[in-house]
Amino acid sequence: MSKAPVKTKARPRKSVEKFTWRGIEMSATHSPNYISAGWSHIELRVVKPKGRPVPITDTGYLSHFLDEADLKAAGGPITFFRAWLDREADSKTYCKALARWQQLDLFA
């Protein structure tokens, strides 16, 4: 007697693309239809140099959910992240963090 096949929930397809922003190597992961149809999960990771500050994350990792249509209208994950990084790059907080990192602050 054969058993009925076990149904498993399909995992979303993931795509990973690497890019460079202002000399920082990063990767962008895109998981479409992550929680429900039409919603995407995108992730940003700083690859190199480790520990270098970026304007939208203090840890080198960022997880973000958004509507698939909005992501497509933005030009995809890399274009979305580049625009976000560029918008925040002149913030006082980021400029201070970058200056500290470049000076190798011994008291941080």
Biopython code that builds the backbone (N, CA, C, O; Angstrom):
import numpy as np
from Bio.PDB.StructureBuilder import StructureBuilder

atoms = [
    (1, "MET", "N", (0.842, -1.167, 0.000)),
    (1, "MET", "CA", (0.000, 0.000, 0.000)),
    (1, "MET", "C", (0.896, 1.242, 0.000)),
    (1, "MET", "O", (1.745, 1.388, 0.880)),
    (2, "SER", "N", (0.720, 2.122, -0.960)),
    (2, "SER", "CA", (1.560, 3.317, -1.050)),
    (2, "SER", "C", (0.940, 4.471, -0.279)),
    (2, "SER", "O", (-0.280, 4.605, -0.183)),
    (3, "LYS", "N", (1.806, 5.283, 0.255)),
    (3, "LYS", "CA", (1.351, 6.451, 1.006)),
    (3, "LYS", "C", (1.158, 7.626, 0.055)),
    (3, "LYS", "O", (1.812, 7.727, -0.983)),
    (4, "ALA", "N", (0.264, 8.489, 0.428)),
    (4, "ALA", "CA", (0.043, 9.707, -0.361)),
    (4, "ALA", "C", (1.267, 10.609, -0.207)),
    (4, "ALA", "O", (1.848, 10.689, 0.875)),
    (5, "PRO", "N", (1.650, 11.275, -1.266)),
    (5, "PRO", "CA", (2.811, 12.170, -1.163)),
    (5, "PRO", "C", (2.562, 13.280, -0.140)),
    (5, "PRO", "O", (1.448, 13.788, -0.011)),
    (6, "VAL", "N", (3.589, 13.633, 0.558)),
    (6, "VAL", "CA", (3.503, 14.703, 1.540)),
    (6, "VAL", "C", (3.651, 16.034, 0.813)),
    (6, "VAL", "O", (4.603, 16.251, 0.064)),
    (7, "LYS", "N", (2.697, 16.908, 1.049)),
    (7, "LYS", "CA", (2.755, 18.230, 0.423)),
    (7, "LYS", "C", (3.585, 19.155, 1.303)),
    (7, "LYS", "O", (3.378, 19.237, 2.513)),
    (8, "THR", "N", (4.505, 19.831, 0.686)),
    (8, "THR", "CA", (5.312, 20.809, 1.405)),
    (8, "THR", "C", (5.040, 22.184, 0.825)),
    (8, "THR", "O", (4.746, 22.342, -0.360)),
    (9, "LYS", "N", (5.143, 23.142, 1.674)),
    (9, "LYS", "CA", (4.937, 24.521, 1.232)),
    (9, "LYS", "C", (6.104, 24.930, 0.333)),
    (9, "LYS", "O", (7.266, 24.752, 0.699)),
    (10, "ALA", "N", (5.800, 25.462, -0.810)),
    (10, "ALA", "CA", (6.841, 25.903, -1.737)),
    (10, "ALA", "C", (7.584, 27.088, -1.144)),
    (10, "ALA", "O", (6.968, 28.037, -0.659)),
    (11, "ARG", "N", (8.883, 27.031, -1.183)),
    (11, "ARG", "CA", (9.710, 28.143, -0.710)),
    (11, "ARG", "C", (9.816, 29.179, -1.822)),
    (11, "ARG", "O", (9.866, 28.840, -3.004)),
    (12, "PRO", "N", (9.848, 30.440, -1.424)),
    (12, "PRO", "CA", (9.995, 31.469, -2.454)),
    (12, "PRO", "C", (11.350, 31.368, -3.148)),
    (12, "PRO", "O", (12.343, 30.969, -2.540)),
    (13, "ARG", "N", (11.379, 31.729, -4.412)),
    (13, "ARG", "CA", (12.647, 31.772, -5.147)),
    (13, "ARG", "C", (13.453, 32.946, -4.622)),
    (13, "ARG", "O", (12.924, 34.038, -4.416)),
    (14, "LYS", "N", (14.711, 32.711, -4.412)),
    (14, "LYS", "CA", (15.602, 33.785, -3.979)),
    (14, "LYS", "C", (16.584, 34.095, -5.083)),
    (14, "LYS", "O", (17.070, 33.198, -5.773)),
    (15, "SER", "N", (16.871, 35.360, -5.244)),
    (15, "SER", "CA", (17.951, 35.746, -6.147)),
    (15, "SER", "C", (18.905, 36.630, -5.357)),
    (15, "SER", "O", (18.483, 37.447, -4.538)),
    (16, "VAL", "N", (20.183, 36.456, -5.612)),
    (16, "VAL", "CA", (21.210, 37.245, -4.931)),
    (16, "VAL", "C", (22.062, 37.921, -5.992)),
    (16, "VAL", "O", (22.555, 37.275, -6.916)),
    (17, "GLU", "N", (22.226, 39.224, -5.847)),
    (17, "GLU", "CA", (23.061, 39.991, -6.770)),
    (17, "GLU", "C", (24.052, 40.802, -5.960)),
    (17, "GLU", "O", (23.714, 41.327, -4.898)),
    (18, "LYS", "N", (25.266, 40.905, -6.456)),
    (18, "LYS", "CA", (26.293, 41.709, -5.800)),
    (18, "LYS", "C", (26.422, 43.038, -6.529)),
    (18, "LYS", "O", (26.219, 43.127, -7.740)),
    (19, "PHE", "N", (26.763, 44.067, -5.763)),
    (19, "PHE", "CA", (26.989, 45.384, -6.344)),
    (19, "PHE", "C", (27.943, 46.164, -5.447)),
    (19, "PHE", "O", (28.197, 45.781, -4.305)),
    (20, "THR", "N", (28.459, 47.249, -5.975)),
    (20, "THR", "CA", (29.367, 48.103, -5.223)),
    (20, "THR", "C", (28.766, 49.495, -5.129)),
    (20, "THR", "O", (28.312, 50.066, -6.121)),
    (21, "TRP", "N", (28.772, 50.023, -3.924)),
    (21, "TRP", "CA", (28.297, 51.383, -3.675)),
    (21, "TRP", "C", (29.408, 52.125, -2.941)),
    (21, "TRP", "O", (29.765, 51.762, -1.821)),
    (22, "ARG", "N", (29.952, 53.162, -3.568)),
    (22, "ARG", "CA", (31.011, 53.994, -2.991)),
    (22, "ARG", "C", (32.167, 53.154, -2.429)),
    (22, "ARG", "O", (32.668, 53.421, -1.337)),
    (23, "GLY", "N", (32.575, 52.145, -3.188)),
    (23, "GLY", "CA", (33.698, 51.304, -2.809)),
    (23, "GLY", "C", (33.372, 50.202, -1.816)),
    (23, "GLY", "O", (34.268, 49.479, -1.378)),
    (24, "ILE", "N", (32.109, 50.065, -1.458)),
    (24, "ILE", "CA", (31.679, 49.041, -0.503)),
    (24, "ILE", "C", (30.995, 47.925, -1.285)),
    (24, "ILE", "O", (30.024, 48.164, -2.002)),
    (25, "GLU", "N", (31.509, 46.702, -1.141)),
    (25, "GLU", "CA", (30.880, 45.555, -1.805)),
    (25, "GLU", "C", (29.680, 45.102, -0.978)),
    (25, "GLU", "O", (29.774, 44.924, 0.236)),
    (26, "MET", "N", (28.553, 44.921, -1.660)),
    (26, "MET", "CA", (27.309, 44.538, -0.997)),
    (26, "MET", "C", (26.617, 43.448, -1.790)),
    (26, "MET", "O", (26.935, 43.202, -2.953)),
    (27, "SER", "N", (25.660, 42.799, -1.136)),
    (27, "SER", "CA", (24.800, 41.862, -1.845)),
    (27, "SER", "C", (23.352, 42.210, -1.518)),
    (27, "SER", "O", (23.021, 42.637, -0.412)),
    (28, "ALA", "N", (22.514, 42.012, -2.513)),
    (28, "ALA", "CA", (21.075, 42.240, -2.365)),
    (28, "ALA", "C", (20.371, 40.925, -2.658)),
    (28, "ALA", "O", (20.542, 40.344, -3.729)),
    (29, "THR", "N", (19.579, 40.461, -1.701)),
    (29, "THR", "CA", (18.803, 39.233, -1.862)),
    (29, "THR", "C", (17.338, 39.615, -2.034)),
    (29, "THR", "O", (16.818, 40.466, -1.313)),
    (30, "HIS", "N", (16.685, 38.980, -2.993)),
    (30, "HIS", "CA", (15.276, 39.259, -3.266)),
    (30, "HIS", "C", (14.489, 37.954, -3.203)),
    (30, "HIS", "O", (14.791, 36.997, -3.915)),
    (31, "SER", "N", (13.479, 37.930, -2.344)),
    (31, "SER", "CA", (12.579, 36.782, -2.237)),
    (31, "SER", "C", (11.161, 37.262, -2.554)),
    (31, "SER", "O", (10.492, 37.829, -1.690)),
    (32, "PRO", "N", (10.694, 37.036, -3.801)),
    (32, "PRO", "CA", (9.341, 37.484, -4.153)),
    (32, "PRO", "C", (8.283, 36.597, -3.514)),
    (32, "PRO", "O", (8.543, 35.434, -3.205)),
    (33, "ASN", "N", (7.100, 37.145, -3.320)),
    (33, "ASN", "CA", (5.969, 36.423, -2.737)),
    (33, "ASN", "C", (6.353, 35.749, -1.422)),
    (33, "ASN", "O", (6.011, 34.592, -1.179)),
    (34, "TYR", "N", (7.064, 36.488, -0.586)),
    (34, "TYR", "CA", (7.662, 35.916, 0.611)),
    (34, "TYR", "C", (6.623, 35.488, 1.647)),
    (34, "TYR", "O", (6.602, 34.326, 2.051)),
    (35, "ILE", "N", (5.791, 36.376, 2.068)),
    (35, "ILE", "CA", (4.759, 36.036, 3.054)),
    (35, "ILE", "C", (3.437, 35.752, 2.366)),
    (35, "ILE", "O", (2.702, 34.842, 2.749)),
    (36, "SER", "N", (3.153, 36.525, 1.368)),
    (36, "SER", "CA", (1.938, 36.317, 0.580)),
    (36, "SER", "C", (2.188, 36.841, -0.827)),
    (36, "SER", "O", (3.160, 37.551, -1.083)),
    (37, "ALA", "N", (1.301, 36.479, -1.717)),
    (37, "ALA", "CA", (1.470, 36.884, -3.117)),
    (37, "ALA", "C", (1.546, 38.402, -3.213)),
    (37, "ALA", "O", (0.737, 39.120, -2.626)),
    (38, "GLY", "N", (2.529, 38.870, -3.962)),
    (38, "GLY", "CA", (2.671, 40.297, -4.193)),
    (38, "GLY", "C", (3.584, 41.021, -3.217)),
    (38, "GLY", "O", (3.846, 42.211, -3.393)),
    (39, "TRP", "N", (4.076, 40.332, -2.191)),
    (39, "TRP", "CA", (4.979, 40.954, -1.221)),
    (39, "TRP", "C", (6.375, 40.388, -1.361)),
    (39, "TRP", "O", (6.557, 39.176, -1.479)),
    (40, "SER", "N", (7.353, 41.266, -1.347)),
    (40, "SER", "CA", (8.749, 40.863, -1.474)),
    (40, "SER", "C", (9.507, 41.099, -0.184)),
    (40, "SER", "O", (9.194, 42.000, 0.594)),
    (41, "HIS", "N", (10.514, 40.265, 0.021)),
    (41, "HIS", "CA", (11.461, 40.452, 1.112)),
    (41, "HIS", "C", (12.805, 40.694, 0.453)),
    (41, "HIS", "O", (13.273, 39.880, -0.343)),
    (42, "ILE", "N", (13.426, 41.824, 0.790)),
    (42, "ILE", "CA", (14.754, 42.120, 0.252)),
    (42, "ILE", "C", (15.715, 42.290, 1.427)),
    (42, "ILE", "O", (15.343, 42.775, 2.496)),
    (43, "GLU", "N", (16.954, 41.878, 1.197)),
    (43, "GLU", "CA", (17.976, 41.954, 2.230)),
    (43, "GLU", "C", (19.227, 42.599, 1.649)),
    (43, "GLU", "O", (19.599, 42.350, 0.502)),
    (44, "LEU", "N", (19.860, 43.423, 2.455)),
    (44, "LEU", "CA", (21.120, 44.057, 2.081)),
    (44, "LEU", "C", (22.178, 43.564, 3.052)),
    (44, "LEU", "O", (21.963, 43.554, 4.265)),
    (45, "ARG", "N", (23.328, 43.154, 2.514)),
    (45, "ARG", "CA", (24.460, 42.738, 3.342)),
    (45, "ARG", "C", (25.725, 43.442, 2.862)),
    (45, "ARG", "O", (26.000, 43.509, 1.664)),
    (46, "VAL", "N", (26.485, 43.961, 3.813)),
    (46, "VAL", "CA", (27.796, 44.510, 3.495)),
    (46, "VAL", "C", (28.754, 43.328, 3.445)),
    (46, "VAL", "O", (28.891, 42.590, 4.420)),
    (47, "VAL", "N", (29.419, 43.151, 2.300)),
    (47, "VAL", "CA", (30.333, 42.035, 2.113)),
    (47, "VAL", "C", (31.759, 42.449, 2.471)),
    (47, "VAL", "O", (32.462, 41.745, 3.196)),
    (48, "LYS", "N", (32.174, 43.618, 1.943)),
    (48, "LYS", "CA", (33.555, 44.041, 2.146)),
    (48, "LYS", "C", (33.656, 45.553, 2.021)),
    (48, "LYS", "O", (33.076, 46.095, 1.080)),
    (49, "PRO", "N", (34.320, 46.248, 2.863)),
    (49, "PRO", "CA", (35.009, 45.787, 4.054)),
    (49, "PRO", "C", (34.041, 45.586, 5.217)),
    (49, "PRO", "O", (33.117, 46.373, 5.419)),
    (50, "LYS", "N", (34.269, 44.543, 5.956)),
    (50, "LYS", "CA", (33.428, 44.242, 7.123)),
    (50, "LYS", "C", (33.522, 45.391, 8.119)),
    (50, "LYS", "O", (34.591, 45.958, 8.345)),
    (51, "GLY", "N", (32.390, 45.714, 8.700)),
    (51, "GLY", "CA", (32.358, 46.746, 9.732)),
    (51, "GLY", "C", (32.248, 48.169, 9.225)),
    (51, "GLY", "O", (32.041, 49.092, 10.013)),
    (52, "ARG", "N", (32.383, 48.363, 7.925)),
    (52, "ARG", "CA", (32.274, 49.731, 7.388)),
    (52, "ARG", "C", (30.830, 50.195, 7.505)),
    (52, "ARG", "O", (29.914, 49.481, 7.098)),
    (53, "PRO", "N", (30.622, 51.379, 8.055)),
    (53, "PRO", "CA", (29.247, 51.857, 8.192)),
    (53, "PRO", "C", (28.631, 52.187, 6.835)),
    (53, "PRO", "O", (29.321, 52.611, 5.908)),
    (54, "VAL", "N", (27.345, 51.988, 6.743)),
    (54, "VAL", "CA", (26.551, 52.417, 5.599)),
    (54, "VAL", "C", (25.352, 53.174, 6.159)),
    (54, "VAL", "O", (24.964, 52.942, 7.304)),
    (55, "PRO", "N", (24.763, 54.064, 5.387)),
    (55, "PRO", "CA", (23.757, 54.966, 5.938)),
    (55, "PRO", "C", (22.447, 54.322, 6.392)),
    (55, "PRO", "O", (21.715, 54.928, 7.174)),
    (56, "ILE", "N", (22.134, 53.124, 5.930)),
    (56, "ILE", "CA", (20.811, 52.574, 6.256)),
    (56, "ILE", "C", (20.859, 51.383, 7.204)),
    (56, "ILE", "O", (19.816, 50.804, 7.507)),
    (57, "THR", "N", (22.041, 51.005, 7.680)),
    (57, "THR", "CA", (22.141, 49.940, 8.670)),
    (57, "THR", "C", (23.401, 50.107, 9.511)),
    (57, "THR", "O", (24.473, 50.412, 8.988)),
    (58, "ASP", "N", (23.263, 49.907, 10.793)),
    (58, "ASP", "CA", (24.414, 49.989, 11.693)),
    (58, "ASP", "C", (25.158, 48.661, 11.775)),
    (58, "ASP", "O", (26.312, 48.619, 12.201)),
    (59, "THR", "N", (24.504, 47.582, 11.370)),
    (59, "THR", "CA", (25.068, 46.243, 11.563)),
    (59, "THR", "C", (25.664, 45.625, 10.308)),
    (59, "THR", "O", (26.345, 44.603, 10.387)),
    (60, "GLY", "N", (25.417, 46.227, 9.156)),
    (60, "GLY", "CA", (25.869, 45.622, 7.902)),
    (60, "GLY", "C", (24.834, 44.691, 7.301)),
    (60, "GLY", "O", (25.094, 44.036, 6.292)),
    (61, "TYR", "N", (23.649, 44.631, 7.924)),
    (61, "TYR", "CA", (22.555, 43.800, 7.415)),
    (61, "TYR", "C", (21.257, 44.590, 7.539)),
    (61, "TYR", "O", (21.024, 45.279, 8.532)),
    (62, "LEU", "N", (20.417, 44.475, 6.510)),
    (62, "LEU", "CA", (19.110, 45.125, 6.539)),
    (62, "LEU", "C", (18.094, 44.206, 5.898)),
    (62, "LEU", "O", (18.340, 43.661, 4.822)),
    (63, "SER", "N", (16.959, 44.026, 6.544)),
    (63, "SER", "CA", (15.843, 43.249, 6.032)),
    (63, "SER", "C", (14.683, 44.209, 5.822)),
    (63, "SER", "O", (14.367, 45.012, 6.700)),
    (64, "HIS", "N", (14.048, 44.126, 4.658)),
    (64, "HIS", "CA", (12.974, 45.072, 4.335)),
    (64, "HIS", "C", (11.891, 44.359, 3.530)),
    (64, "HIS", "O", (12.200, 43.581, 2.627)),
    (65, "PHE", "N", (10.627, 44.619, 3.852)),
    (65, "PHE", "CA", (9.490, 44.055, 3.125)),
    (65, "PHE", "C", (8.789, 45.176, 2.375)),
    (65, "PHE", "O", (8.623, 46.277, 2.898)),
    (66, "LEU", "N", (8.377, 44.884, 1.137)),
    (66, "LEU", "CA", (7.630, 45.868, 0.373)),
    (66, "LEU", "C", (6.814, 45.184, -0.712)),
    (66, "LEU", "O", (7.042, 44.026, -1.061)),
    (67, "ASP", "N", (5.873, 45.928, -1.224)),
    (67, "ASP", "CA", (5.005, 45.441, -2.293)),
    (67, "ASP", "C", (5.845, 45.181, -3.545)),
    (67, "ASP", "O", (6.706, 45.983, -3.905)),
    (68, "GLU", "N", (5.586, 44.064, -4.191)),
    (68, "GLU", "CA", (6.344, 43.683, -5.391)),
    (68, "GLU", "C", (6.233, 44.748, -6.488)),
    (68, "GLU", "O", (7.208, 45.014, -7.192)),
    (69, "ALA", "N", (5.071, 45.347, -6.633)),
    (69, "ALA", "CA", (4.887, 46.383, -7.660)),
    (69, "ALA", "C", (5.752, 47.611, -7.357)),
    (69, "ALA", "O", (6.295, 48.225, -8.275)),
    (70, "ASP", "N", (5.881, 47.970, -6.078)),
    (70, "ASP", "CA", (6.726, 49.106, -5.700)),
    (70, "ASP", "C", (8.196, 48.798, -5.979)),
    (70, "ASP", "O", (8.938, 49.664, -6.441)),
    (71, "LEU", "N", (8.614, 47.562, -5.698)),
    (71, "LEU", "CA", (9.993, 47.175, -5.970)),
    (71, "LEU", "C", (10.273, 47.196, -7.470)),
    (71, "LEU", "O", (11.331, 47.651, -7.903)),
    (72, "LYS", "N", (9.338, 46.710, -8.243)),
    (72, "LYS", "CA", (9.502, 46.720, -9.698)),
    (72, "LYS", "C", (9.560, 48.153, -10.229)),
    (72, "LYS", "O", (10.375, 48.467, -11.096)),
    (73, "ALA", "N", (8.689, 49.020, -9.702)),
    (73, "ALA", "CA", (8.675, 50.423, -10.126)),
    (73, "ALA", "C", (9.982, 51.133, -9.758)),
    (73, "ALA", "O", (10.397, 52.072, -10.437)),
    (74, "ALA", "N", (10.625, 50.680, -8.682)),
    (74, "ALA", "CA", (11.896, 51.273, -8.249)),
    (74, "ALA", "C", (13.067, 50.774, -9.077)),
    (74, "ALA", "O", (14.167, 51.317, -8.975)),
    (75, "GLY", "N", (12.855, 49.754, -9.891)),
    (75, "GLY", "CA", (13.932, 49.243, -10.741)),
    (75, "GLY", "C", (14.597, 47.982, -10.223)),
    (75, "GLY", "O", (15.628, 47.564, -10.751)),
    (76, "GLY", "N", (14.020, 47.365, -9.189)),
    (76, "GLY", "CA", (14.584, 46.140, -8.634)),
    (76, "GLY", "C", (15.361, 46.408, -7.352)),
    (76, "GLY", "O", (15.537, 47.560, -6.956)),
    (77, "PRO", "N", (15.828, 45.332, -6.700)),
    (77, "PRO", "CA", (16.473, 45.485, -5.394)),
    (77, "PRO", "C", (17.723, 46.356, -5.390)),
    (77, "PRO", "O", (17.882, 47.183, -4.492)),
    (78, "ILE", "N", (18.600, 46.199, -6.353)),
    (78, "ILE", "CA", (19.839, 46.977, -6.345)),
    (78, "ILE", "C", (19.541, 48.460, -6.544)),
    (78, "ILE", "O", (20.083, 49.297, -5.822)),
    (79, "THR", "N", (18.704, 48.790, -7.495)),
    (79, "THR", "CA", (18.350, 50.190, -7.733)),
    (79, "THR", "C", (17.625, 50.772, -6.522)),
    (79, "THR", "O", (17.856, 51.924, -6.154)),
    (80, "PHE", "N", (16.748, 49.979, -5.902)),
    (80, "PHE", "CA", (16.034, 50.408, -4.702)),
    (80, "PHE", "C", (17.025, 50.731, -3.579)),
    (80, "PHE", "O", (16.945, 51.795, -2.963)),
    (81, "PHE", "N", (17.965, 49.802, -3.314)),
    (81, "PHE", "CA", (18.940, 50.024, -2.246)),
    (81, "PHE", "C", (19.882, 51.183, -2.560)),
    (81, "PHE", "O", (20.191, 51.982, -1.676)),
    (82, "ARG", "N", (20.345, 51.285, -3.813)),
    (82, "ARG", "CA", (21.244, 52.394, -4.179)),
    (82, "ARG", "C", (20.571, 53.746, -3.935)),
    (82, "ARG", "O", (21.192, 54.663, -3.397)),
    (83, "ALA", "N", (19.315, 53.865, -4.328)),
    (83, "ALA", "CA", (18.589, 55.130, -4.135)),
    (83, "ALA", "C", (18.441, 55.440, -2.645)),
    (83, "ALA", "O", (18.600, 56.589, -2.234)),
    (84, "TRP", "N", (18.141, 54.435, -1.843)),
    (84, "TRP", "CA", (17.988, 54.617, -0.401)),
    (84, "TRP", "C", (19.328, 55.023, 0.223)),
    (84, "TRP", "O", (19.389, 55.942, 1.040)),
    (85, "LEU", "N", (20.391, 54.332, -0.170)),
    (85, "LEU", "CA", (21.733, 54.666, 0.329)),
    (85, "LEU", "C", (22.111, 56.100, -0.042)),
    (85, "LEU", "O", (22.613, 56.852, 0.793)),
    (86, "ASP", "N", (21.869, 56.470, -1.293)),
    (86, "ASP", "CA", (22.200, 57.825, -1.757)),
    (86, "ASP", "C", (21.408, 58.891, -1.001)),
    (86, "ASP", "O", (21.953, 59.940, -0.655)),
    (87, "ARG", "N", (20.120, 58.627, -0.742)),
    (87, "ARG", "CA", (19.287, 59.593, -0.016)),
    (87, "ARG", "C", (19.817, 59.840, 1.397)),
    (87, "ARG", "O", (19.763, 60.966, 1.891)),
    (88, "GLU", "N", (20.322, 58.804, 2.041)),
    (88, "GLU", "CA", (20.749, 58.905, 3.438)),
    (88, "GLU", "C", (22.241, 59.200, 3.607)),
    (88, "GLU", "O", (22.702, 59.403, 4.730)),
    (89, "ALA", "N", (22.995, 59.227, 2.518)),
    (89, "ALA", "CA", (24.451, 59.349, 2.600)),
    (89, "ALA", "C", (24.932, 60.677, 3.171)),
    (89, "ALA", "O", (26.052, 60.747, 3.678)),
    (90, "ASP", "N", (24.136, 61.716, 3.108)),
    (90, "ASP", "CA", (24.551, 63.016, 3.617)),
    (90, "ASP", "C", (24.036, 63.296, 5.024)),
    (90, "ASP", "O", (24.199, 64.403, 5.536)),
    (91, "SER", "N", (23.419, 62.303, 5.649)),
    (91, "SER", "CA", (22.892, 62.522, 6.997)),
    (91, "SER", "C", (24.039, 62.746, 7.978)),
    (91, "SER", "O", (25.126, 62.191, 7.817)),
    (92, "LYS", "N", (23.783, 63.564, 8.994)),
    (92, "LYS", "CA", (24.809, 63.859, 9.996)),
    (92, "LYS", "C", (25.252, 62.581, 10.710)),
    (92, "LYS", "O", (26.439, 62.396, 10.979)),
    (93, "THR", "N", (24.312, 61.718, 11.009)),
    (93, "THR", "CA", (24.631, 60.480, 11.722)),
    (93, "THR", "C", (25.588, 59.614, 10.917)),
    (93, "THR", "O", (26.560, 59.089, 11.459)),
    (94, "TYR", "N", (25.315, 59.464, 9.625)),
    (94, "TYR", "CA", (26.195, 58.642, 8.788)),
    (94, "TYR", "C", (27.564, 59.287, 8.619)),
    (94, "TYR", "O", (28.586, 58.605, 8.696)),
    (95, "CYS", "N", (27.591, 60.588, 8.393)),
    (95, "CYS", "CA", (28.875, 61.278, 8.209)),
    (95, "CYS", "C", (29.752, 61.131, 9.453)),
    (95, "CYS", "O", (30.961, 60.933, 9.332)),
    (96, "LYS", "N", (29.159, 61.225, 10.642)),
    (96, "LYS", "CA", (29.914, 61.039, 11.884)),
    (96, "LYS", "C", (30.410, 59.600, 12.010)),
    (96, "LYS", "O", (31.565, 59.369, 12.365)),
    (97, "ALA", "N", (29.535, 58.630, 11.718)),
    (97, "ALA", "CA", (29.923, 57.213, 11.809)),
    (97, "ALA", "C", (31.049, 56.899, 10.834)),
    (97, "ALA", "O", (31.982, 56.173, 11.179)),
    (98, "LEU", "N", (30.971, 57.434, 9.629)),
    (98, "LEU", "CA", (32.008, 57.199, 8.626)),
    (98, "LEU", "C", (33.338, 57.835, 9.052)),
    (98, "LEU", "O", (34.397, 57.230, 8.888)),
    (99, "ALA", "N", (33.280, 59.047, 9.595)),
    (99, "ALA", "CA", (34.499, 59.718, 10.059)),
    (99, "ALA", "C", (35.153, 58.923, 11.183)),
    (99, "ALA", "O", (36.373, 58.763, 11.202)),
    (100, "ARG", "N", (34.348, 58.423, 12.121)),
    (100, "ARG", "CA", (34.894, 57.599, 13.208)),
    (100, "ARG", "C", (35.548, 56.347, 12.656)),
    (100, "ARG", "O", (36.627, 55.957, 13.102)),
    (101, "TRP", "N", (34.893, 55.706, 11.677)),
    (101, "TRP", "CA", (35.427, 54.475, 11.100)),
    (101, "TRP", "C", (36.739, 54.748, 10.365)),
    (101, "TRP", "O", (37.684, 53.966, 10.465)),
    (102, "GLN", "N", (36.794, 55.830, 9.646)),
    (102, "GLN", "CA", (38.000, 56.183, 8.888)),
    (102, "GLN", "C", (39.163, 56.561, 9.804)),
    (102, "GLN", "O", (40.326, 56.353, 9.458)),
    (103, "GLN", "N", (38.847, 57.114, 10.964)),
    (103, "GLN", "CA", (39.879, 57.507, 11.924)),
    (103, "GLN", "C", (40.298, 56.360, 12.828)),
    (103, "GLN", "O", (41.251, 56.495, 13.595)),
    (104, "LEU", "N", (39.606, 55.242, 12.752)),
    (104, "LEU", "CA", (39.883, 54.093, 13.608)),
    (104, "LEU", "C", (39.875, 54.515, 15.082)),
    (104, "LEU", "O", (40.866, 54.372, 15.798)),
    (105, "ASP", "N", (38.743, 55.029, 15.498)),
    (105, "ASP", "CA", (38.548, 55.549, 16.852)),
    (105, "ASP", "C", (38.861, 54.478, 17.908)),
    (105, "ASP", "O", (38.214, 53.432, 17.941)),
    (106, "LEU", "N", (39.833, 54.738, 18.751)),
    (106, "LEU", "CA", (40.216, 53.794, 19.804)),
    (106, "LEU", "C", (39.267, 53.791, 20.981)),
    (106, "LEU", "O", (39.319, 52.891, 21.819)),
    (107, "PHE", "N", (38.394, 54.794, 21.056)),
    (107, "PHE", "CA", (37.502, 54.916, 22.207)),
    (107, "PHE", "C", (36.064, 54.518, 21.892)),
    (107, "PHE", "O", (35.192, 54.623, 22.754)),
    (108, "ALA", "N", (35.812, 54.072, 20.694)),
    (108, "ALA", "CA", (34.440, 53.715, 20.297)),
    (108, "ALA", "C", (34.075, 52.354, 20.843)),
    (108, "ALA", "O", (32.963, 51.877, 20.618)),
]
sb = StructureBuilder()
sb.init_structure("model")
sb.init_model(0)
sb.init_chain("A")
sb.init_seg("    ")
for serial, (resi, resn, name, xyz) in enumerate(atoms, 1):
    if name == "N":
        sb.init_residue(resn, " ", resi, " ")
    sb.init_atom(name, np.array(xyz, "f"), 0.0, 1.0, " ", f" {name:<3s}", serial, name[0])
structure = sb.get_structure()
